Amino acid sequence: MASVFVLQHVHAREDGVEDVKFIGVYSSREKVDAAVARLARLPGFAEAPKGFHIDEYCVDQDHWVEGYVVAVGA
């Protein structure tokens, strides 16, 4: 089954909020690894090299199948 690789970077700010950057979708592990290597030298990313997250997703498949509930009064 075909899959893609999603690359994001997560950085916890001083106020405790997570700053998430969606970087891209890549067709192979080699390409996503090359993207991390390029970006890891840039300002911000260089100071938080452990913030890169790579997830593999099969294409043409549902990945959220539970539904959801909206909190009332939150």
N, C-alpha and C positions, 0 to 999 in steps of 0.2 A: 504494500500500500504506500502511496506517495505521501511524503510529509514535508513540512516547512519548519524553519527555525525562527522563533520570534526573539528579538533582542531588546531588552529594556535595561535601564539603569535606575537604581533606587538609591536615594541619598536621604538620610535622616537629618533634617534641619535642626538648628539649635532649639527651636520651639517645639520639637517633638513631632512635627508633621513630616510625613514622607513625601519627598519630591520625586515623582516617577517620570522618567523620560522614555517614551516609546521611540526606539531608534529605527527598527526596520524588521522586515521579513526576508529571510534568505532561503535559497533552494538547497543548500547543503551545509553540513557542519563545518567544512573547510572555509566556506565563505563567511559564515558567522564568526568563526574564530579569527579570520583576517580582519573583519570589521572591528572586533574587540581590540586587536593589536594596533590598528590605526588610531582608534578613538582613545585608547588608554594613555596616550601621550598628550592629549589636549587638556587645557585648563579645566579644572573641576573634576573631570574623569581621572586625571593623574593623582589628585588628592584623595580619591575614593575608588581605588582599583577593584575593591571587592564588591562594588555595587552593581556590577554587570550580572544580569540574569538571562539565561538562555532556556527557552522551553521549546520542545518539539511537539508539533501538532500534526496529526494525520489529516489530510484534506478530505473534503466531502463527507465529514462526520460531525455529528453534534457533539459539543464539548460541555454544554450546560444543559442537563436534562431534568433537573429537579423542580423547575419553576421557581417562584420567589414570592415573598410576602412583604408588603409595604407597611412599615411601622407607622402607626397612627399616633399623633401627638408627640413625636420625638423631636 
